[in-house]
Amino acid sequence: MALGQLLTTRDLREASYSLQRKLKLRKVQLYDARHWCLTFLAVNGVPDIILAVWVGHANANFTKRVYVHPSHEDLRVASDRLTSLLGFSEGEAA
C-alpha cells in the first residue's frame, strides 16, 4: 500500500488479520470489535446519539438495536444499582 493511498474496508480488514496472525492472536473480526466498543461505551454512559454519530449512523435507535449487546454482568450491575437507589440492602431486594 502506497503512502497516501485511500484505504478501503477490505484493506483495513486484511491488514488487521495479517497483524493478528503475525502476533499469534486469536482472529477477531473488526465488526466484533466495533460491537464490543459500542456496547462498552453505552453501558458506561455515553449517550445514544453520540454513539450513532461516532459510527456514522443517522439513527441512534438503529445503533443501539444492532450494535449494543449488554452482558449478564451489565444486567447485574444495573440490578445492584436499582437496589441501591431504592434503598434496599442486598438481602432485602430478594
C-alpha angles and dihedrals in degrees: 000000000000122000109264094019115138113253123225124207087253091056091051093046093049092046090050093050091046092052092047090053092047091051091042092238127153110268110260119183115228092236090055088056090048091053091047093048094049092046091049092050093045096051089047094058107267106149118250094240091054091051091050095049092044092058095039100255123142093205122060091194090060091050093052095043096049105029109029116081113170115207129225087259090055089052091049091052090051091049092050090049092051091049089052094046091051090052097244125138115229093263094049096054093064 
